[in-house]
Amino acid sequence: MVSARTSSDPARDIPEATVARLPVYLRALTTLVDAGTSTCSSEELAQAAGVNSAKLRKDLSYLGSYGTRGVGYDVEYLRYQIAREIGVTQDWPVVIVGIGNLGHALANYSGFRSRGFRVVALLDADPRRHQEAVAGVVVRPFADLERIVEEQDVAIGVIATPAVASQDVADRMVAAGITSILNFAPSVLAVPDGVDVRKVDLSIELQILAYHEQRKSSAAEVIA
């Protein structure tokens, strides 16, 4: 369970699986708003989000009742409530460590700012990358991490380094005061209690897809 804090109920607990789906609902609601939709049913929202309606209603029940029987959900209001619940109505300064190809791609991703995440620093241990500007942010030495975290009040760090360097980077982030880490390195990080880590491994996702493709090919051969 994770604690999702709001002004109305600072101690309400929301299951981790529900928290993971809230950004999906937010994206679906944003698409509906952009299309000019003002209200939608739970079935319509569930279809847009790719989940079943019973699961969606259960998830939204943790936030409170934002639907009206016979009318459905006010799309704009529900979008605001979910955005507030997951914190994207706030401004979150973010540090990215490791400015190779992946780090460049992350730094150039415009979707971070629109969702409340502001990249305040790009750090790399390789002096050849220092002073390079990526998306308007100058790459600085990794040694500057502690000072930047303190000056910018950074709580979220992104690791885009090779696996061999990732644990050292995580240790330095934690020591500097970062309490949430998004790890793109193919490694398992050891962190103390109170530090949240989310791991993104694109190669694993591709391997999962390869497994399903293999199953489909085998099934087709059996049918043939």
Residue frames as a rotation matrix with the C-alpha (Angstrom) as fourth column:
MET 1
0.577 0.817 0.000 0.00
0.817 -0.577 0.000 0.00
0.000 0.000 -1.000 0.00
VAL 2
-0.637 -0.720 0.275 1.13
0.695 -0.691 -0.201 3.58
0.335 0.063 0.940 -0.59
SER 3
-0.089 0.582 -0.808 -0.12
0.738 -0.506 -0.446 6.68
-0.669 -0.636 -0.385 1.07
ALA 4
-0.404 0.058 0.913 -1.73
0.734 -0.575 0.361 9.20
0.546 0.816 0.190 -1.27
ARG 5
-0.472 0.141 -0.870 -2.11
0.733 -0.487 -0.476 12.49
-0.491 -0.862 0.127 0.54
THR 6
-0.264 0.458 0.849 -4.72
0.600 -0.611 0.516 15.08
0.755 0.646 -0.113 -0.26
SER 7
-0.801 -0.025 0.599 -6.01
-0.320 -0.828 -0.461 18.12
0.507 -0.561 0.655 1.55
SER 8
0.156 0.969 0.192 -9.27
-0.787 0.004 0.617 16.36
0.597 -0.247 0.763 2.35
ASP 9
0.976 0.149 0.160 -7.81
-0.215 0.797 0.565 13.11
-0.044 -0.585 0.810 3.70
PRO 10
0.348 -0.934 -0.082 -4.08
-0.915 -0.320 -0.245 13.22
0.203 0.160 -0.966 4.44
ALA 11
-0.403 -0.558 0.726 -3.88
-0.759 0.646 0.075 9.61
-0.511 -0.521 -0.684 5.60
ARG 12
0.668 0.740 0.077 -5.91
-0.566 0.573 -0.593 7.70
-0.483 0.353 0.801 3.01
ASP 13
-0.436 -0.804 0.405 -4.17
-0.329 0.561 0.759 4.59
-0.837 0.198 -0.509 1.69
ILE 14
0.594 0.533 -0.602 -4.55
-0.756 0.113 -0.645 3.56
-0.276 0.838 0.470 -1.95
PRO 15
0.639 -0.351 0.685 -3.38
0.250 0.936 0.248 0.14
-0.728 0.013 0.685 -3.22
GLU 16
-0.323 -0.893 -0.314 -0.19
-0.152 -0.278 0.948 0.20
-0.934 0.354 -0.046 -5.30
ALA 17
-0.609 0.128 0.783 -1.96
0.725 0.491 0.483 -1.38
-0.323 0.862 -0.392 -8.29
THR 18
0.533 0.845 0.038 -4.56
0.817 -0.502 -0.285 1.39
-0.222 0.183 -0.958 -8.24
VAL 19
0.409 -0.477 -0.778 -1.88
-0.077 -0.867 0.492 4.08
-0.909 -0.141 -0.392 -8.04
ALA 20
-0.638 -0.716 0.284 -0.24
0.172 0.227 0.959 2.54
-0.751 0.660 -0.021 -11.11
ARG 21
-0.317 0.595 0.739 -3.50
0.947 0.235 0.217 2.86
-0.044 0.769 -0.638 -13.06
LEU 22
0.386 0.532 -0.753 -4.32
0.546 -0.790 -0.278 6.45
-0.743 -0.304 -0.596 -12.08
PRO 23
-0.402 -0.552 -0.731 -1.91
-0.282 -0.685 0.672 7.96
-0.871 0.476 0.120 -14.66
VAL 24
-0.897 0.154 0.415 -3.57
0.433 0.501 0.749 5.79
-0.092 0.852 -0.516 -17.31
TYR 25
0.119 0.989 -0.086 -6.97
0.969 -0.135 -0.207 7.22
-0.216 -0.059 -0.975 -16.36
LEU 26
0.175 -0.124 -0.977 -5.49
0.156 -0.976 0.152 10.71
-0.972 -0.179 -0.152 -16.40
ARG 27
-0.835 -0.526 -0.162 -4.16
-0.104 -0.139 0.985 10.22
-0.540 0.839 0.061 -19.92
ALA 28
-0.605 0.685 0.406 -7.52
0.790 0.454 0.411 8.88
0.097 0.569 -0.816 -21.11
LEU 29
0.336 0.750 -0.570 -9.37
0.798 -0.548 -0.251 11.80
-0.501 -0.370 -0.782 -19.51
THR 30
-0.234 -0.507 -0.830 -6.97
-0.069 -0.843 0.534 14.30
-0.970 0.182 0.163 -21.09
THR 31
-0.962 -0.080 0.261 -7.68
0.234 0.245 0.941 12.76
-0.139 0.966 -0.217 -24.49
LEU 32
-0.149 0.985 0.082 -11.43
0.988 0.144 0.056 13.07
0.043 0.089 -0.995 -23.84
VAL 33
0.276 0.190 -0.942 -11.06
0.425 -0.903 -0.057 16.72
-0.862 -0.385 -0.330 -22.78
ASP 34
-0.643 -0.619 -0.450 -9.03
-0.149 -0.476 0.867 17.49
-0.751 0.625 0.214 -25.91
ALA 35
-0.856 0.386 0.343 -11.81
0.494 0.418 0.762 15.88
0.150 0.822 -0.549 -27.98
GLY 36
-0.709 0.578 0.404 -14.38
-0.492 -0.816 0.304 18.20
0.505 0.017 0.863 -26.38
THR 37
-0.092 0.667 -0.739 -16.09
0.381 0.710 0.593 15.51
0.920 -0.227 -0.319 -24.27
SER 38
-0.246 0.056 0.968 -17.67
-0.676 -0.725 -0.130 16.95
0.695 -0.686 0.217 -21.12
THR 39
0.139 0.307 0.942 -19.12
-0.889 0.457 -0.018 13.81
-0.435 -0.835 0.336 -19.51
CYS 40
-0.288 -0.193 -0.938 -18.57
-0.654 0.755 0.046 10.08
0.699 0.627 -0.344 -19.88
SER 41
0.818 0.565 0.111 -19.82
-0.498 0.597 0.629 6.86
0.289 -0.570 0.769 -18.33
SER 42
0.271 -0.724 0.634 -17.60
-0.641 0.355 0.680 4.46
-0.718 -0.591 -0.368 -16.42
GLU 43
0.543 -0.026 0.839 -17.85
0.455 0.849 -0.268 2.07
-0.706 0.527 0.473 -19.37
GLU 44
0.930 -0.179 0.320 -16.65
0.207 -0.463 -0.862 4.74
0.303 0.868 -0.393 -21.81
LEU 45
0.561 -0.759 0.331 -13.77
-0.825 -0.547 0.143 5.79
0.072 -0.353 -0.933 -19.57
ALA 46
0.337 -0.410 0.848 -12.81
-0.297 0.808 0.509 2.17
-0.893 -0.423 0.151 -18.92
GLN 47
0.759 -0.023 0.651 -12.71
0.573 0.498 -0.651 1.46
-0.309 0.867 0.391 -22.65
ALA 48
0.859 -0.442 0.258 -10.56
-0.198 -0.752 -0.629 4.55
0.472 0.490 -0.733 -23.26
ALA 49
0.324 -0.746 0.582 -8.17
-0.939 -0.180 0.292 3.44
-0.113 -0.641 -0.759 -20.50
GLY 50
-0.096 -0.349 -0.932 -8.09
-0.589 0.775 -0.230 -0.22
0.803 0.527 -0.280 -21.53
VAL 51
-0.977 -0.126 0.174 -9.48
-0.215 0.536 -0.817 -1.65
0.010 -0.835 -0.550 -18.28
ASN 52
-0.421 0.892 -0.167 -12.81
0.668 0.429 0.608 -3.17
0.613 0.144 -0.777 -17.27
SER 53
-0.061 0.483 0.874 -15.43
-0.171 -0.867 0.467 -0.84
0.983 -0.121 0.135 -15.81
ALA 54
0.852 0.370 -0.369 -15.71
0.254 0.324 0.911 -2.69
0.457 -0.871 0.182 -12.49
LYS 55
0.094 -0.910 -0.403 -11.99
0.994 0.108 -0.012 -2.22
0.055 -0.400 0.915 -11.85
LEU 56
-0.540 -0.274 0.796 -12.20
0.393 -0.918 -0.050 1.45
0.744 0.285 0.604 -12.80
ARG 57
0.401 0.772 0.493 -15.11
-0.181 -0.461 0.869 2.11
0.898 -0.438 -0.045 -10.45
LYS 58
0.776 -0.188 -0.602 -13.26
0.610 0.468 0.640 0.32
0.161 -0.863 0.478 -7.65
ASP 59
-0.286 -0.955 0.072 -10.14
0.924 -0.295 -0.241 2.39
0.251 -0.003 0.968 -8.29
LEU 60
-0.441 0.146 0.885 -12.04
0.087 -0.975 0.204 5.66
0.893 0.167 0.418 -8.32
SER 61
0.664 0.719 -0.205 -13.83
0.242 0.053 0.969 4.74
0.708 -0.693 -0.139 -5.10
TYR 62
0.136 -0.698 -0.703 -10.51
0.990 0.113 0.079 5.21
0.024 -0.707 0.707 -3.29
LEU 63
-0.797 -0.451 0.402 -10.53
0.490 -0.872 -0.005 8.83
0.353 0.193 0.916 -4.40
GLY 64
-0.638 0.697 -0.327 -14.14
-0.121 -0.509 -0.852 9.53
-0.761 -0.504 0.409 -3.49
SER 65
-0.054 0.717 0.695 -17.36
0.821 0.429 -0.378 9.54
-0.569 0.550 -0.611 -5.51
TYR 66
-0.646 -0.252 -0.720 -16.95
-0.122 -0.897 0.424 11.83
-0.753 0.362 0.549 -8.52
GLY 67
-0.930 0.350 0.109 -19.65
0.209 0.262 0.942 10.31
0.301 0.899 -0.317 -10.71
THR 68
-0.544 0.837 0.052 -23.37
-0.704 -0.422 -0.571 11.11
-0.456 -0.348 0.819 -10.93
ARG 69
-0.558 0.386 0.735 -25.86
0.345 0.913 -0.217 8.29
-0.755 0.132 -0.642 -11.41
GLY 70
0.447 0.784 0.431 -27.45
0.682 0.013 -0.731 8.50
-0.579 0.620 -0.529 -14.84
VAL 71
0.934 -0.162 -0.319 -25.00
-0.291 -0.863 -0.414 11.17
-0.208 0.479 -0.853 -15.98
GLY 72
0.639 -0.767 -0.064 -21.55
0.619 0.562 -0.549 9.72
0.457 0.312 0.833 -15.49
TYR 73
0.102 -0.734 -0.672 -18.35
0.867 -0.265 0.421 11.58
-0.487 -0.626 0.609 -14.75
ASP 74
0.966 -0.021 -0.257 -17.57
-0.108 -0.938 -0.329 15.23
-0.234 0.346 -0.909 -15.31
VAL 75
0.697 -0.706 0.126 -14.46
0.634 0.524 -0.569 14.67
0.335 0.477 0.812 -17.41
GLU 76
0.157 -0.666 0.729 -12.65
-0.039 -0.742 -0.669 17.92
0.987 0.077 -0.143 -16.59
TYR 77
0.478 0.085 0.874 -13.35
-0.827 -0.291 0.481 17.67
0.295 -0.953 -0.069 -12.86
LEU 78
0.968 -0.122 0.218 -12.31
0.030 0.922 0.386 14.02
-0.248 -0.367 0.897 -12.64
ARG 79
0.503 -0.836 0.220 -9.13
0.535 0.102 -0.839 14.81
0.679 0.539 0.499 -14.54
TYR 80
0.138 -0.432 0.891 -8.31
-0.509 -0.802 -0.311 17.54
0.849 -0.411 -0.331 -12.04
GLN 81
0.723 0.210 0.658 -9.02
-0.690 0.272 0.671 15.28
-0.038 -0.939 0.341 -9.06
ILE 82
0.899 -0.431 0.077 -6.77
0.435 0.899 -0.044 12.50
-0.051 0.073 0.996 -10.35
ALA 83
0.301 -0.816 0.494 -4.03
0.316 -0.403 -0.859 14.97
0.900 0.415 0.137 -11.30
ARG 84
0.276 -0.152 0.949 -4.16
-0.770 -0.625 0.124 16.41
0.575 -0.765 -0.290 -7.78
GLU 85
0.923 0.158 0.352 -4.16
-0.352 0.718 0.600 12.95
-0.158 -0.678 0.718 -6.21
ILE 86
0.717 -0.678 0.161 -1.01
0.697 0.705 -0.132 11.80
-0.024 0.207 0.978 -8.00
GLY 87
0.296 -0.631 -0.717 0.73
0.505 -0.534 0.678 15.13
-0.811 -0.563 0.161 -7.56
VAL 88
-0.348 -0.506 0.789 1.01
0.934 -0.115 0.338 16.39
-0.080 0.855 0.513 -11.13
THR 89
0.721 0.526 0.451 -0.68
0.525 -0.840 0.140 19.67
0.452 0.136 -0.881 -10.24
GLN 90
0.758 -0.556 -0.342 2.54
0.067 -0.456 0.888 20.43
-0.649 -0.695 -0.308 -8.36
ASP 91
0.699 -0.649 -0.299 5.96
-0.580 -0.271 -0.769 21.37
0.418 0.711 -0.566 -9.74
TRP 92
0.876 -0.393 0.279 8.46
0.114 0.731 0.673 18.52
-0.468 -0.558 0.685 -9.31
PRO 93
0.412 -0.813 -0.411 12.12
-0.910 -0.394 -0.132 19.33
-0.055 0.428 -0.902 -9.99
VAL 94
0.949 -0.061 0.310 13.91
0.084 0.995 -0.061 16.31
-0.305 0.084 0.949 -11.48
VAL 95
0.113 -0.965 -0.238 17.59
-0.842 -0.220 0.493 15.42
-0.528 0.144 -0.837 -11.93
ILE 96
0.989 0.097 -0.107 18.73
-0.142 0.797 -0.587 13.06
0.029 0.596 0.803 -14.71
VAL 97
0.195 -0.960 0.201 22.08
-0.676 0.017 0.736 11.29
-0.710 -0.280 -0.646 -14.26
GLY 98
-0.357 -0.385 0.851 23.71
0.379 0.773 0.509 9.69
-0.853 0.505 -0.130 -17.31
ILE 99
0.389 0.503 -0.772 23.50
-0.410 -0.655 -0.634 11.74
-0.825 0.563 -0.048 -20.51
GLY 100
-0.792 -0.484 0.371 24.15
0.076 0.525 0.848 9.12
-0.605 0.700 -0.379 -23.15
ASN 101
-0.879 0.476 0.035 21.64
0.022 -0.034 0.999 8.32
0.477 0.879 0.019 -25.88
LEU 102
-0.130 0.874 -0.469 18.88
0.843 0.346 0.412 7.45
0.522 -0.342 -0.781 -23.40
GLY 103
-0.260 -0.028 -0.965 19.63
0.775 -0.602 -0.191 10.43
-0.576 -0.798 0.178 -21.19
HIS 104
-0.975 -0.093 -0.203 19.43
-0.053 -0.787 0.615 12.71
-0.217 0.610 0.762 -24.22
ALA 105
-0.602 0.798 -0.021 16.07
0.281 0.236 0.930 11.25
0.747 0.554 -0.366 -25.21
LEU 106
0.004 0.598 -0.802 14.70
0.992 0.101 0.080 11.68
0.129 -0.795 -0.593 -21.69
ALA 107
-0.534 -0.287 -0.795 15.97
0.499 -0.866 -0.022 15.25
-0.682 -0.409 0.606 -21.44
ASN 108
-0.982 0.118 -0.149 14.31
-0.190 -0.579 0.793 16.12
0.007 0.807 0.591 -24.76
TYR 109
-0.558 0.822 -0.113 10.96
0.743 0.555 0.374 14.57
0.370 0.125 -0.921 -23.84
SER 110
-0.751 0.276 0.599 8.45
-0.242 -0.960 0.139 17.43
0.614 -0.041 0.788 -23.70
GLY 111
0.153 0.918 -0.365 5.84
0.098 0.353 0.930 15.36
0.983 -0.178 -0.036 -21.87
PHE 112
-0.379 -0.340 -0.861 7.60
0.856 0.224 -0.465 15.72
0.351 -0.913 0.207 -18.52
ARG 113
-0.997 -0.078 -0.020 6.91
0.080 -0.928 -0.364 19.44
0.010 -0.364 0.931 -18.14
SER 114
-0.447 0.894 0.042 3.27
-0.528 -0.301 0.794 19.16
0.722 0.332 0.606 -19.19
ARG 115
0.367 0.555 -0.747 2.78
0.259 0.710 0.655 16.64
0.893 -0.434 0.117 -16.39
GLY 116
0.941 0.114 0.317 4.44
-0.221 -0.501 0.836 18.70
0.254 -0.858 -0.447 -13.69
PHE 117
0.635 -0.773 0.008 8.02
0.585 0.487 0.648 17.40
-0.505 -0.407 0.761 -13.92
ARG 118
0.939 -0.338 -0.060 10.72
-0.325 -0.819 -0.472 20.00
0.111 0.463 -0.880 -14.53
VAL 119
0.582 -0.807 -0.098 14.21
0.785 0.589 -0.190 18.78
0.211 0.033 0.977 -15.44
VAL 120
0.981 -0.190 -0.049 16.46
-0.156 -0.905 0.395 21.11
-0.120 -0.380 -0.917 -13.46
ALA 121
0.156 -0.988 -0.001 19.78
-0.851 -0.135 0.507 19.35
-0.501 -0.078 -0.862 -13.99
LEU 122
0.943 -0.071 -0.325 21.55
-0.142 0.799 -0.584 16.91
0.301 0.597 0.744 -16.29
LEU 123
0.430 -0.798 0.421 24.59
-0.790 -0.108 0.603 15.23
-0.436 -0.592 -0.677 -14.75
ASP 124
0.934 -0.218 -0.281 27.30
0.014 0.811 -0.585 13.00
0.356 0.543 0.761 -16.16
ALA 125
0.689 -0.725 -0.004 30.66
0.146 0.134 0.980 11.72
-0.710 -0.676 0.198 -14.92
ASP 126
0.153 -0.625 0.765 32.25
0.970 0.244 0.005 12.03
-0.190 0.741 0.644 -18.39
PRO 127
-0.160 -0.266 -0.951 33.97
0.289 -0.933 0.213 15.45
-0.944 -0.241 0.226 -18.69
ARG 128
-0.942 -0.208 0.263 33.53
0.297 -0.155 0.942 15.31
-0.155 0.966 0.208 -22.47
ARG 129
-0.206 0.948 0.243 29.79
0.858 0.056 0.510 15.81
0.470 0.313 -0.825 -21.99
HIS 130
-0.051 0.178 -0.983 30.09
0.807 -0.573 -0.145 18.75
-0.589 -0.800 -0.114 -19.62
GLN 131
-0.533 -0.029 -0.846 28.85
-0.139 -0.983 0.121 22.13
-0.835 0.182 0.519 -20.90
GLU 132
-0.925 0.350 0.149 26.82
0.250 0.265 0.931 20.41
0.286 0.898 -0.333 -23.62
ALA 133
-0.638 0.769 0.030 23.30
-0.643 -0.511 -0.570 21.82
-0.423 -0.383 0.821 -23.74
VAL 134
-0.887 0.459 -0.058 20.39
0.367 0.774 0.517 19.40
0.282 0.437 -0.854 -24.06
ALA 135
0.077 0.994 0.073 16.88
0.813 -0.105 0.572 20.83
0.577 0.015 -0.817 -24.32
GLY 136
0.417 0.066 0.906 18.21
-0.093 -0.989 0.114 24.10
0.904 -0.132 -0.407 -22.93
VAL 137
0.946 -0.135 0.295 19.84
-0.287 0.075 0.955 22.50
-0.151 -0.988 0.032 -19.88
VAL 138
0.253 -0.942 -0.220 23.64
-0.789 -0.070 -0.611 22.42
0.560 0.328 -0.761 -19.60
VAL 139
0.720 -0.086 -0.688 25.21
0.271 0.948 0.166 19.08
0.638 -0.306 0.706 -18.60
ARG 140
0.431 -0.537 0.725 27.11
-0.825 -0.559 0.076 19.38
0.365 -0.631 -0.684 -15.34
PRO 141
-0.574 -0.726 -0.380 29.56
-0.463 0.670 -0.581 17.12
0.676 -0.157 -0.720 -13.48
PHE 142
0.226 0.634 -0.740 28.06
0.291 0.681 0.672 14.32
0.930 -0.367 -0.030 -11.39
ALA 143
-0.572 -0.549 -0.609 30.02
0.745 -0.038 -0.666 15.77
0.342 -0.835 0.431 -8.47
ASP 144
-0.873 0.275 0.402 27.53
-0.312 -0.950 -0.028 18.66
0.374 -0.150 0.915 -8.42
LEU 145
-0.327 0.833 -0.446 24.66
0.358 0.546 0.757 16.34
0.874 0.088 -0.477 -7.44
GLU 146
-0.263 0.231 -0.937 24.51
0.964 0.096 -0.247 17.15
0.033 -0.968 -0.248 -3.73
ARG 147
-0.847 -0.104 -0.521 24.60
0.198 -0.972 -0.128 20.91
-0.493 -0.212 0.844 -4.26
ILE 148
-0.814 0.573 -0.093 21.90
-0.309 -0.292 0.905 20.79
0.492 0.765 0.415 -6.94
VAL 149
-0.255 0.739 -0.624 19.59
0.629 0.617 0.474 18.61
0.735 -0.271 -0.621 -4.83
GLU 150
-0.362 0.067 -0.930 19.91
0.870 -0.335 -0.362 21.04
-0.335 -0.940 0.063 -1.94
GLU 151
-0.905 -0.060 -0.422 19.54
-0.034 -0.977 0.212 24.20
-0.425 0.206 0.882 -4.01
GLN 152
-0.710 0.624 -0.326 16.62
-0.511 -0.137 0.849 22.96
0.485 0.769 0.416 -6.13
ASP 153
-0.341 0.564 0.752 14.90
-0.773 0.287 -0.565 20.90
-0.535 -0.775 0.338 -3.41
VAL 154
-0.223 0.165 -0.961 14.97
-0.809 0.518 0.277 17.82
0.543 0.839 0.018 -5.66
ALA 155
0.017 0.298 0.954 13.11
-0.780 0.601 -0.174 14.71
-0.626 -0.741 0.243 -4.48
ILE 156
0.821 0.363 0.441 13.06
-0.001 0.774 -0.633 12.73
-0.571 0.519 0.636 -7.76
GLY 157
-0.145 -0.914 -0.379 16.10
-0.720 -0.166 0.674 11.40
-0.679 0.371 -0.634 -9.60
VAL 158
0.919 0.374 -0.129 16.35
-0.343 0.591 -0.730 9.52
-0.196 0.715 0.671 -12.89
ILE 159
-0.029 -0.939 0.342 19.18
-0.367 0.328 0.870 7.04
-0.930 -0.101 -0.354 -13.52
ALA 160
0.944 0.274 -0.184 20.11
-0.253 0.246 -0.936 6.54
-0.212 0.930 0.302 -17.18
THR 161
0.069 -0.997 -0.032 23.64
-0.968 -0.074 0.238 5.21
-0.240 0.015 -0.971 -16.66
PRO 162
-0.159 -0.205 -0.966 25.13
-0.439 0.891 -0.117 1.81
0.884 0.405 -0.232 -17.50
ALA 163
0.734 0.546 -0.404 24.25
0.040 0.558 0.829 -0.88
0.678 -0.624 0.388 -14.96
VAL 164
0.059 -0.809 -0.585 27.74
0.812 0.380 -0.443 -0.94
0.581 -0.448 0.680 -13.46
ALA 165
-0.836 -0.416 0.357 27.39
0.200 -0.838 -0.509 2.66
0.511 -0.354 0.783 -12.27
SER 166
-0.064 0.954 0.293 23.74
-0.022 -0.295 0.955 2.61
0.998 0.055 0.040 -11.22
GLN 167
0.480 0.265 -0.836 24.13
0.761 0.348 0.547 1.51
0.435 -0.900 -0.035 -7.59
ASP 168
-0.526 -0.733 -0.432 26.76
0.843 -0.515 -0.153 4.16
-0.110 -0.445 0.889 -6.90
VAL 169
-0.770 0.317 0.554 24.52
0.017 -0.857 0.515 6.78
0.638 0.406 0.654 -8.46
ALA 170
0.291 0.936 -0.200 21.57
0.223 0.138 0.965 5.59
0.930 -0.325 -0.169 -6.39
ASP 171
0.155 -0.309 -0.938 23.66
0.980 0.166 0.107 5.70
0.123 -0.936 0.329 -3.21
ARG 172
-0.853 -0.521 -0.028 24.74
0.522 -0.851 -0.056 9.25
0.005 -0.062 0.998 -3.94
MET 173
-0.428 0.784 0.449 21.18
-0.038 -0.512 0.858 10.28
0.903 0.350 0.249 -4.73
VAL 174
0.476 0.634 -0.609 19.88
0.545 0.331 0.770 8.86
0.690 -0.699 -0.188 -1.46
ALA 175
-0.163 -0.638 -0.753 22.70
0.982 -0.178 -0.061 10.45
-0.095 -0.749 0.655 0.53
ALA 176
-0.916 -0.197 0.350 21.90
0.285 -0.932 0.222 13.79
0.283 0.303 0.910 -1.10
GLY 177
-0.729 0.679 -0.083 18.26
-0.237 -0.365 -0.900 13.58
-0.642 -0.637 0.427 -0.03
ILE 178
-0.471 0.571 -0.672 16.48
-0.800 0.044 0.598 12.16
0.372 0.819 0.436 -3.08
THR 179
-0.536 0.354 0.767 13.65
-0.519 0.578 -0.630 9.86
-0.666 -0.735 -0.126 -2.00
SER 180
0.614 0.693 0.377 12.22
-0.067 0.522 -0.850 8.69
-0.787 0.496 0.367 -5.36
ILE 181
-0.456 -0.849 -0.268 14.26
-0.501 -0.004 0.865 7.12
-0.736 0.529 -0.423 -8.16
LEU 182
0.822 0.559 -0.109 13.29
-0.381 0.399 -0.834 6.14
-0.423 0.727 0.541 -11.70
ASN 183
-0.110 -0.942 0.318 15.85
-0.408 0.335 0.849 3.56
-0.906 -0.036 -0.421 -12.81
PHE 184
0.760 0.310 -0.572 16.43
-0.634 0.158 -0.757 2.89
-0.144 0.938 0.316 -16.51
ALA 185
-0.307 -0.933 -0.186 19.62
-0.942 0.326 -0.082 0.91
0.137 0.150 -0.979 -15.90
PRO 186
0.410 0.439 -0.800 19.34
-0.381 0.879 0.287 -2.90
0.829 0.187 0.527 -16.24
SER 187
-0.707 -0.659 -0.256 20.03
0.047 0.317 -0.947 -3.45
0.706 -0.682 -0.193 -12.56
VAL 188
0.463 0.775 -0.431 18.31
0.547 0.133 0.826 -4.03
0.698 -0.618 -0.363 -9.22
LEU 189
-0.234 -0.550 0.802 19.01
-0.238 -0.767 -0.596 -1.21
0.943 -0.330 0.049 -6.79
ALA 190
-0.071 0.147 -0.987 19.38
0.915 0.404 -0.006 -1.60
0.398 -0.903 -0.163 -3.04
VAL 191
-0.400 0.019 0.916 17.91
-0.118 -0.993 -0.031 1.40
0.909 -0.120 0.399 -1.25
PRO 192
-0.991 0.017 -0.133 16.88
0.134 0.140 -0.981 2.08
0.002 -0.990 -0.142 2.35
ASP 193
-0.173 0.975 -0.138 13.31
0.980 0.157 -0.120 2.16
-0.095 -0.156 -0.983 3.62
GLY 194
0.264 0.380 -0.886 11.56
0.356 -0.893 -0.277 5.36
-0.896 -0.242 -0.371 2.68
VAL 195
-0.492 -0.439 -0.752 13.07
-0.581 -0.478 0.659 5.49
-0.649 0.761 -0.019 -0.81
ASP 196
0.518 0.752 0.407 10.81
-0.066 0.509 -0.858 4.49
-0.853 0.418 0.313 -3.71
VAL 197
-0.646 -0.720 -0.253 12.29
-0.393 0.030 0.919 2.97
-0.654 0.693 -0.302 -6.86
ARG 198
0.665 0.740 0.097 10.51
-0.241 0.336 -0.911 2.39
-0.706 0.583 0.402 -10.16
LYS 199
-0.420 -0.862 0.283 12.39
-0.064 0.339 0.939 0.30
-0.905 0.376 -0.197 -12.73
VAL 200
0.714 0.547 -0.437 11.99
-0.474 -0.082 -0.877 0.62
-0.515 0.833 0.201 -16.48
ASP 201
-0.422 -0.828 0.369 13.73
-0.225 0.490 0.842 -2.08
-0.878 0.273 -0.393 -18.54
LEU 202
0.205 0.538 -0.818 12.83
-0.899 -0.228 -0.375 -1.86
-0.388 0.812 0.437 -22.22
SER 203
-0.584 -0.481 -0.653 14.68
-0.719 0.680 0.142 -5.08
0.376 0.553 -0.744 -23.09
ILE 204
-0.902 0.324 0.287 12.52
0.049 0.735 -0.676 -7.05
-0.430 -0.596 -0.679 -20.64
GLU 205
0.015 0.954 -0.299 9.37
-0.417 -0.266 -0.869 -5.61
-0.909 0.138 0.394 -22.20
LEU 206
0.031 -0.075 -0.997 10.60
-0.997 0.066 -0.035 -6.69
0.068 0.995 -0.073 -25.63
GLN 207
-0.906 -0.392 -0.158 11.38
-0.374 0.918 -0.133 -10.17
0.197 -0.061 -0.979 -24.32
ILE 208
-0.532 0.798 0.282 7.84
-0.036 0.311 -0.950 -10.45
-0.846 -0.516 -0.137 -22.98
LEU 209
0.314 0.627 -0.714 6.49
-0.760 -0.285 -0.584 -9.48
-0.569 0.726 0.387 -26.40
ALA 210
-0.394 -0.544 -0.741 8.81
-0.869 0.482 0.108 -12.03
0.298 0.687 -0.663 -28.02
TYR 211
-0.917 0.116 0.383 7.39
-0.115 0.840 -0.530 -14.71
-0.383 -0.530 -0.757 -25.72
HIS 212
-0.003 1.000 0.003 3.84
-0.175 0.003 -0.985 -13.91
-0.985 -0.004 0.175 -26.81
GLU 213
0.216 0.014 -0.976 4.86
-0.961 -0.173 -0.215 -13.83
-0.172 0.985 -0.024 -30.48
GLN 214
-0.783 -0.571 -0.245 6.45
-0.597 0.801 0.040 -17.25
0.173 0.177 -0.969 -30.07
ARG 215
-0.654 0.624 0.428 3.28
0.032 0.588 -0.808 -18.60
-0.756 -0.514 -0.405 -28.48
LYS 216
0.305 0.808 -0.504 1.17
-0.525 -0.299 -0.797 -17.23
-0.794 0.508 0.333 -31.32
SER 217
-0.120 -0.443 -0.889 3.49
-0.984 0.174 0.046 -18.77
0.134 0.880 -0.456 -33.92
SER 218
-0.954 -0.249 0.167 3.37
-0.283 0.932 -0.225 -22.15
-0.100 -0.262 -0.960 -32.18
ALA 219
-0.286 0.933 0.217 -0.41
-0.044 0.214 -0.976 -22.03
-0.957 -0.288 -0.020 -31.97
ALA 220
0.327 0.381 -0.865 -0.66
-0.829 -0.324 -0.457 -21.18
-0.454 0.866 0.210 -35.68
GLU 221
-0.554 -0.617 -0.559 1.57
-0.798 0.585 0.146 -24.14
0.237 0.527 -0.816 -36.57
VAL 222
-0.852 0.297 0.430 -0.62
-0.016 0.808 -0.590 -26.50
-0.523 -0.510 -0.683 -34.53
ILE 223
0.142 0.967 -0.211 -3.76
-0.272 -0.167 -0.948 -25.26
-0.952 0.192 0.240 -36.27
ALA 224
0.149 -0.159 -0.976 -2.11
-0.984 -0.124 -0.130 -25.60
-0.100 0.980 -0.175 -39.69
